Amino acid sequence: MPDSVKSSKPAYNDRAYRSPGGIAGGVLLLAIAGWLGVDAIVTGHGRTPWLALATLLCLVPLVTAFAVRPAVFANDDRMRVRNPFRVIVLPWGSVASLRSGYSNEVIDESGTKYQLWSLPVSLRARKKAQRRQARVDDGRAPVRRDLSGQTSLETGPVRAPSDQIMDDLRQLCEARAKAADSQGEPSVRWSWEIMAPAIAGAVLLVVLLVVG
């Protein structure tokens, strides 16, 4: 196979980073909304079925956008950030920094900032990680059990899950920032497949409420 073909393909498939808690909450909300909405459409009278339909048309895309859809995909060439209403593709060469504070963000070379919706910051998880790290530093390392049931002492740095993911992304960015296949400009695409039905549902709901 020619080298040009080999270099055009990432060395590994995308690693996906999502928020399990956000997905679980979103699925639960969708199930409740679907149950109540379908019941109102089937058994409702007068304007009720239309109001329920408009509410579902507006609500389902929004819940999907904010809870289920967000994800970060990374390979050796670039990272792809899927936020509620946008998809941002950033080659590693265009990334200036990955910053963690009260939210996790990626900043490109032009200074534009993009929030990573799928990696929410948990102050509680950070405090828990800090307590575990203090125990390690004091020589009271917590016992860790792996999937096979074997135990070992926790000796490495203890990080909150989202902070550990950010560390992994920083390491990948530093390792690949100067690679030829990691160069290019960031691209941003609006997610009209989410926005269009939500807008249509909102408009229909407003019309129904105004008409009375």
C-alpha positions as CSV (number, residue, x, y, z in Angstrom):
1,M,0.0,0.0,0.0
2,P,1.4,3.5,-0.9
3,D,2.6,5.6,2.0
4,S,0.2,8.4,0.9
5,V,-2.7,6.1,1.5
6,K,-1.3,4.8,4.8
7,S,-0.8,8.4,6.2
8,S,-4.3,9.4,5.3
9,K,-5.8,7.0,7.8
10,P,-5.6,7.3,11.6
11,A,-3.5,4.8,13.4
12,Y,-6.6,3.8,15.5
13,N,-10.3,4.4,15.4
14,D,-11.9,7.3,17.3
15,R,-11.9,7.1,21.0
16,A,-15.3,8.3,22.2
17,Y,-15.8,10.2,25.5
18,R,-19.3,10.7,26.8
19,S,-21.1,11.4,30.1
20,P,-22.8,8.3,31.4
21,G,-24.8,10.3,33.9
22,G,-26.0,12.7,31.2
23,I,-27.0,9.9,28.9
24,A,-28.9,8.0,31.7
25,G,-30.7,11.2,32.7
26,G,-31.6,12.0,29.1
27,V,-32.9,8.5,28.4
28,L,-35.1,8.7,31.5
29,L,-36.5,12.1,30.5
30,L,-37.2,10.9,27.0
31,A,-39.0,7.8,28.3
32,I,-41.2,9.9,30.6
33,A,-41.9,12.5,27.9
34,G,-42.7,9.8,25.4
35,W,-45.0,8.0,27.8
36,L,-46.9,11.2,28.8
37,G,-46.9,12.6,25.3
38,V,-48.2,9.5,23.5
39,D,-50.9,9.0,26.1
40,A,-52.0,12.6,25.6
41,I,-52.1,12.2,21.8
42,V,-54.0,9.0,22.0
43,T,-56.5,9.8,24.7
44,G,-56.6,13.6,24.7
45,H,-59.5,15.7,23.4
46,G,-59.7,19.0,21.5
47,R,-56.4,20.7,21.2
48,T,-54.7,18.4,23.7
49,P,-53.3,16.0,21.1
50,W,-51.9,18.8,19.0
51,L,-50.3,20.5,22.1
52,A,-48.8,17.2,23.1
53,L,-47.4,16.6,19.6
54,A,-45.9,20.1,19.5
55,T,-44.4,19.7,22.9
56,L,-42.8,16.4,22.0
57,L,-41.5,17.8,18.7
58,C,-39.8,20.6,20.6
59,L,-38.7,18.7,23.7
60,V,-37.3,15.5,22.3
61,P,-34.6,17.1,20.2
62,L,-33.6,19.4,23.0
63,V,-33.3,16.6,25.5
64,T,-31.4,14.6,23.0
65,A,-29.1,17.6,22.2
66,F,-28.1,18.4,25.7
67,A,-28.1,15.0,27.4
68,V,-27.6,12.2,24.9
69,R,-25.9,13.7,21.9
70,P,-22.7,15.4,23.4
71,A,-19.5,13.4,22.8
72,V,-15.8,14.0,22.1
73,F,-14.1,11.8,19.6
74,A,-10.3,11.7,19.3
75,N,-7.8,9.9,17.1
76,D,-4.2,10.5,16.2
77,D,-5.1,13.2,13.6
78,R,-7.8,15.3,15.3
79,M,-10.5,15.7,17.8
80,R,-14.2,16.0,17.0
81,V,-16.4,17.8,19.5
82,R,-20.1,17.0,19.2
83,N,-22.0,19.6,21.3
84,P,-25.7,20.2,21.5
85,F,-26.1,22.3,18.3
86,R,-22.6,22.2,16.7
87,V,-20.0,19.7,15.6
88,I,-16.4,21.1,15.8
89,V,-13.5,19.3,14.1
90,L,-10.1,20.4,15.3
91,P,-6.9,18.9,13.9
92,W,-4.3,18.6,16.7
93,G,-2.1,21.2,15.0
94,S,-4.8,23.8,15.4
95,V,-5.3,23.2,19.1
96,A,-3.7,25.8,21.4
97,S,-4.7,24.3,24.7
98,L,-7.2,22.1,26.6
99,R,-8.3,23.9,29.7
100,S,-10.0,22.6,32.8
101,G,-11.7,25.0,35.3
102,Y,-15.4,25.0,36.2
103,S,-15.9,23.6,32.7
104,N,-13.6,21.7,30.2
105,E,-12.7,23.6,27.1
106,V,-10.6,23.4,24.0
107,I,-9.1,26.6,22.6
108,D,-7.8,26.8,19.0
109,E,-4.9,28.9,17.7
110,S,-7.1,31.9,16.9
111,G,-8.3,32.0,20.5
112,T,-11.8,30.7,19.8
113,K,-13.0,28.6,22.8
114,Y,-15.3,25.6,22.5
115,Q,-16.8,23.9,25.6
116,L,-16.7,20.2,25.9
117,W,-20.3,19.4,26.8
118,S,-19.7,15.6,27.2
119,L,-17.0,16.2,29.8
120,P,-18.8,18.0,32.6
121,V,-16.7,19.1,35.6
122,S,-17.7,17.5,38.9
123,L,-16.4,19.4,41.9
124,R,-17.5,16.5,44.1
125,A,-15.4,14.1,42.1
126,R,-12.4,16.4,42.3
127,K,-12.7,16.6,46.0
128,K,-13.0,12.9,46.3
129,A,-9.9,12.4,44.1
130,Q,-8.0,14.9,46.2
131,R,-8.8,13.0,49.4
132,R,-7.7,9.8,47.8
133,Q,-4.5,11.5,46.6
134,A,-3.8,12.7,50.1
135,R,-4.1,9.2,51.4
136,V,-1.6,8.0,48.8
137,D,0.8,10.9,49.7
138,D,0.5,9.9,53.4
139,G,1.4,6.3,52.7
140,R,-2.2,5.1,53.3
141,A,-2.8,4.1,49.7
142,P,-6.4,2.9,49.1
143,V,-6.9,-0.7,48.0
144,R,-8.0,-1.1,44.4
145,R,-9.9,-4.2,43.1
146,D,-9.7,-5.0,39.4
147,L,-12.3,-6.9,37.3
148,S,-10.7,-10.3,38.1
149,G,-11.1,-9.7,41.8
150,Q,-7.4,-9.2,42.6
151,T,-6.5,-6.2,44.8
152,S,-3.5,-3.8,44.6
153,L,-2.5,-0.6,46.3
154,E,-3.3,2.6,44.4
155,T,0.1,4.4,44.0
156,G,-0.3,6.6,40.9
157,P,-1.8,10.1,40.7
158,V,-5.5,10.1,41.5
159,R,-7.6,12.2,39.2
160,A,-11.3,12.8,38.8
161,P,-12.7,11.0,35.7
162,S,-13.1,14.1,33.5
163,D,-9.8,15.5,34.6
164,Q,-8.1,12.2,33.6
165,I,-9.7,12.3,30.2
166,M,-8.5,15.9,29.7
167,D,-5.0,14.7,30.7
168,D,-5.2,12.0,28.1
169,L,-6.3,14.5,25.4
170,R,-3.5,16.8,26.3
171,Q,-1.0,14.1,26.0
172,L,-2.4,13.0,22.6
173,C,-2.4,16.7,21.4
174,E,1.2,17.2,22.5
175,A,2.3,14.0,20.8
176,R,0.6,14.7,17.5
177,A,0.5,18.5,17.2
178,K,3.4,18.6,14.7
179,A,2.4,15.5,12.6
180,A,1.7,16.2,9.0
181,D,-1.7,14.5,9.1
182,S,-2.7,16.7,12.1
183,Q,-2.5,20.0,10.4
184,G,-5.4,22.1,9.1
185,E,-8.0,24.6,10.1
186,P,-10.9,24.0,12.6
187,S,-14.3,23.5,11.0
188,V,-17.7,24.1,12.6
189,R,-21.0,22.7,11.4
190,W,-24.4,23.6,12.8
191,S,-26.6,20.6,13.6
192,W,-29.8,21.4,11.8
193,E,-31.0,17.9,12.2
194,I,-31.5,18.8,15.9
195,M,-32.3,22.5,15.5
196,A,-35.0,22.2,12.8
197,P,-37.5,19.9,14.6
198,A,-37.0,21.8,17.8
199,I,-37.7,25.1,16.1
200,A,-40.7,23.7,14.3
201,G,-42.1,22.3,17.5
202,A,-41.6,25.6,19.3
203,V,-43.3,27.5,16.5
204,L,-46.3,25.1,16.4
205,L,-46.6,25.3,20.2
206,V,-46.7,29.1,20.2
207,V,-49.2,29.2,17.4
208,L,-51.5,26.8,19.2
209,L,-51.3,28.8,22.5
210,V,-51.9,32.1,20.7
211,V,-54.8,30.8,18.6
212,G,-56.3,29.4,21.8
